Amino acid sequence: MSDDSLILRTAARLLLVLLLVLAIFVLLRGHNEPGGGFIGGLLAAGGVAIYQLAYGAEKARLLLRIEPRALAGIGLLTALVAGLAALFHREVFLTGVWVPWEVPGIGKIGTPLLFDLGVFLLVIGAVLTILFTLDEEAC
């Protein structure tokens, strides 16, 4: 942790917000164009990792407000639900199921977006679990 770097602390707060907004943008456009849950999750985890470098793992955990392992579990469960939704429509597992209307700016919403959200949460949880564990073992 770098307690005495005003530049790093200021940049970390700004980069965190910028990377989280970009992560959500990439997540939402991922089922129609390049992007999606994996890249969005890496961007979000990268923002939290920069914050961790500036403020330490304990403050980054407080910022996250949920245990990273629990976040990974929620993501895995969300992706599983997205896959199981097709079975209720008598389709093959992970077949896309869409709502009949479009959301302005996003397009049609369906299980691919739900699957991407699950991957998004899983990647954030996994990456931050690794980073927080490494930081705690280094001390």
N, C-alpha and C positions, 0 to 999 in steps of 0.2 A: 504494500500500500504506500502511496506517495502522499503523505499528509501535507507537505509543504509546497505542492505545485498548484498554484492558483490557476494557471493556464489549463492544466489537465482537468481540474475539477470543473471549470467553466465549460470547457469543450465537451466534457463527458455528459453534462446535463443537456447541452444542445444536441449532441450527437444521438443521445438516447431518444429524444423526442423525434428527431429526423428519421432515425432507423426504424422506430416503431411505426410511424406513419407510412414509410416506404414498405415495411413488412406487410401491413394490412392491405396496401394497394396491390402488392404482388400476390398476396393470398387471394384477393377477390377477382383478379383478372386471370388467375391460373387455370380455370377450367375452360376458358375460351381462347387464351393466347399463352405464350410462354410465361412461366412463373408457377405459382402454386404453393402448397403447404410446406414443402421441404425448403425451398429457397426463402420463403417468407419467415419460416421458423429460424433459419440460420441468421437472417438479418436481425430479427428480434433478439435472439440470444447474443448476437454480436454487440448490440446496443447495451444490453445488461452487462456483458463482459467488460466493455469499456468503462461503464459505471463502477464495476467491481474493482478495476485497476485504480480508479481515482479514489474511491471511498472505502474499499475493503469488502470482503465477502459478507460480513454481518449486515452492513447497511444495504448491500444488494439483495440479501434475503428479505430484509424488511420491505424493500421496494417491491419485491415480487409478491409478497403477502401469502404465498402458498408454497408448500414444499415442492421442489422441482420433481421429485419422484412421483408425487401425487399428480402433478400436472402431466407427466408422461403417462400415467395410468388413465387419467381422464381422456387424454388424446387417443390412446389405444382403444378405449371403450367407445369413443365417438366414431372412430374409423370402423370398428366392428359393427356398430349400429347402422352405419351407412351401407355396409355390405349386406346386412340382414334385411334391410328395407326391401330389397328386390325380391326376396323370398316370399314376402307378403303379397306381391303382385305376380306370383308364379313365374318368376324369371330366375335366371342363373345368378348365383352369389356375385355381388359387386356390379351387377348390371345397373346402369343409370336410370333412376326414377325421377321424373321432373314434375314440378307443379305446373298447372296449365297457364299461368300468367307470367308476365315479365316484370322485373323490378327495374325502374329507370336507373341507368348508370351501371347496373350489374348484369342484367340480362335474365335469363331463366335460371331459377334456383332449383337445385336438385341434389341428389345424393353425392354427385362428384364434389360439390362444394362442401358438403358435410364431411366427406372423406378427407378433402384437403385441410379442413379445419382440424380434424383429428391428427393428421400428419404434422400440421403446424404446432399443435400443443405438444405432441410427442417429441418433436425435434427440440423445441425449447426446453422441455423437461430433461431430456437426455443430455444435451450439451451443457446446461447449467448444473446438472448433477455432477458431471465430470469436472467442470471448472471449479465448483465450490469444494469438491473433495480434494482436488489438487491444491487449492489454496489453503485448506485446513491442514493438510499433511505437510505442507512446506513450513508452516509455523512451528 
